[in-house]
Amino acid sequence: MWEPRTRASFPALYHPPMNPILGWALAALVVLMAWQSYGWQGAAFAVSLVVFWLVLQFNRSVRVMKNASASPVGHVPSAVMFNAKLKQGMALLQVVTMTKSLGQKTSDSPETWRWTDEGGSSVTLVFDKGLLKSWTLDRPEEATHAP
C-alpha cells in the first residue's frame, strides 16, 4: 500500500558518507569522458567542475568552524536535547554544525569528544573513522534534601 513520505523519512542532518576512493574514481571518469567527447576543452571544463565541488566542500567546512568559534568549547544549551538529536553514523562536521560548538576532546583512542550544558549534564561521543559510533548522556546526581 502506498504511504506518503514524511519529513522524518528525509532527516536534514544525516547524509551517509561517500567512499573517497569512489568519489575520486567518479571524478576521474567524468574528466576522461569529457576528454573523449570534447577534447582538451571538455577535460578542462570537467576539471573546473571537480575543483568547484572541492571548493564548495572546503567552504562548508570553514563556515561550520567559523560558526563554532563563536561559542565556548564543549558547550551546548541542553545536553538532553543534543542527545535526542544524535544518530549513529553522523560525521563530526555534522555534530559540530548541530551544536554550533567545538567539542572538548577527551581521548584519542578511541576518538572521544564531550559537550556539557550549564546544568552539568554532558554527552560523550565516540567516533570511529570519523563517524559517530556511540554516545552516552551523563547527568549529575540530584542533591536530595531531607525535609
C-alpha positions as CSV (number, residue, x, y, z in Angstrom):
1,M,0.0,0.0,0.0
2,W,1.2,3.5,-0.8
3,E,2.2,5.7,2.1
4,P,3.0,9.4,1.8
5,R,6.6,10.3,2.5
6,T,7.0,12.3,5.7
7,R,9.7,14.7,6.8
8,A,11.0,12.0,9.1
9,S,11.8,9.9,6.0
10,F,14.4,12.5,5.0
11,P,16.4,13.7,8.0
12,A,18.0,17.0,7.2
13,L,21.3,16.4,9.0
14,Y,22.1,12.9,8.1
15,H,23.9,12.2,4.9
16,P,25.6,8.8,4.5
17,P,29.3,9.3,3.9
18,M,30.7,8.6,0.5
19,N,33.8,6.5,0.0
20,P,36.6,8.8,-1.0
21,I,38.0,6.2,-3.5
22,L,34.6,6.1,-5.2
23,G,34.4,9.8,-5.3
24,W,37.8,10.3,-6.9
25,A,37.1,7.5,-9.3
26,L,33.9,9.2,-10.4
27,A,35.7,12.5,-10.8
28,A,38.4,10.8,-13.0
29,L,35.7,9.1,-15.0
30,V,34.0,12.4,-15.7
31,V,37.2,14.0,-16.8
32,L,38.0,11.1,-19.0
33,M,34.6,11.0,-20.6
34,A,34.7,14.8,-21.2
35,W,38.1,14.5,-22.8
36,Q,36.9,11.6,-25.0
37,S,33.8,13.6,-26.1
38,Y,35.1,17.2,-26.3
39,G,38.9,17.0,-26.3
40,W,41.0,19.2,-24.1
41,Q,38.2,21.8,-23.7
42,G,35.9,19.1,-22.2
43,A,38.7,17.9,-19.9
44,A,39.4,21.5,-18.8
45,F,35.7,22.0,-18.1
46,A,35.4,18.8,-16.2
47,V,38.5,19.6,-14.1
48,S,37.0,23.0,-13.3
49,L,33.8,21.3,-12.1
50,V,35.7,19.0,-9.8
51,V,37.7,21.9,-8.4
52,F,34.5,23.9,-7.9
53,W,33.0,20.9,-6.0
54,L,36.1,20.7,-3.8
55,V,35.9,24.5,-3.1
56,L,32.2,24.1,-2.1
57,Q,33.2,21.3,0.4
58,F,36.0,23.4,1.8
59,N,33.7,26.5,2.1
60,R,31.2,24.4,4.0
61,S,33.8,23.2,6.5
62,V,35.2,26.7,7.0
63,R,31.7,28.1,7.6
64,V,30.9,25.4,10.2
65,M,34.2,26.1,12.0
66,K,33.6,29.9,11.9
67,N,30.2,29.5,13.5
68,A,31.6,27.1,16.1
69,S,34.4,29.5,17.0
70,A,31.9,32.0,18.4
71,S,30.8,29.5,21.2
72,P,32.7,28.2,24.2
73,V,34.5,24.8,23.6
74,G,32.4,21.8,24.6
75,H,29.2,23.8,25.5
76,V,25.6,23.1,24.4
77,P,22.4,24.8,25.6
78,S,20.8,21.4,26.5
79,A,22.7,18.1,26.7
80,V,19.4,16.2,26.8
81,M,18.1,17.7,23.6
82,F,21.5,17.2,21.9
83,N,21.4,13.6,23.0
84,A,18.0,13.2,21.4
85,K,19.1,14.5,18.0
86,L,22.1,12.2,17.7
87,K,22.1,9.4,15.1
88,Q,24.7,6.7,14.7
89,G,26.9,7.3,11.6
90,M,26.8,11.1,11.8
91,A,30.1,12.8,10.8
92,L,31.9,15.0,13.3
93,L,31.3,18.0,11.0
94,Q,27.5,17.3,11.2
95,V,27.7,17.2,15.0
96,V,29.6,20.5,15.2
97,T,27.0,22.0,12.9
98,M,24.3,20.8,15.2
99,T,26.0,22.1,18.4
100,K,27.5,25.2,17.0
101,S,30.4,24.5,19.3
102,L,33.6,22.5,19.0
103,G,33.6,19.6,21.4
104,Q,36.2,19.0,24.2
105,K,38.4,16.1,23.2
106,T,38.8,13.6,26.0
107,S,40.6,10.7,24.3
108,D,42.5,9.9,21.1
109,S,41.9,6.2,21.0
110,P,39.0,5.8,20.6
111,E,38.3,9.3,19.4
112,T,36.1,10.7,22.1
113,W,34.5,14.2,22.4
114,R,32.3,15.7,25.2
115,W,29.8,18.5,25.2
116,T,28.4,19.9,28.5
117,D,25.5,22.2,29.4
118,E,25.2,24.7,32.2
119,G,23.4,22.2,34.5
120,G,26.3,19.8,34.5
121,S,24.8,17.2,32.1
122,S,27.2,16.1,29.4
123,V,27.1,14.0,26.3
124,T,30.2,11.9,25.4
125,L,30.6,10.8,21.8
126,V,32.8,8.1,20.4
127,F,33.8,8.3,16.8
128,D,35.3,5.5,14.6
129,K,36.8,6.6,11.3
130,G,35.2,10.0,11.6
131,L,31.7,8.6,12.1
132,L,29.6,8.5,15.3
133,K,29.8,5.1,16.8
134,S,28.2,5.5,20.3
135,W,27.3,8.2,22.8
136,T,26.3,8.4,26.4
137,L,24.4,11.0,28.4
138,D,25.8,11.7,31.9
139,R,23.6,13.6,34.3
140,P,24.7,15.0,37.6
141,E,23.5,13.4,40.8
142,E,20.5,15.2,42.2
143,A,21.1,16.5,45.7
144,T,18.4,15.1,47.9
145,H,17.2,17.4,50.7
146,A,15.7,15.9,53.8
147,P,12.6,17.7,55.0
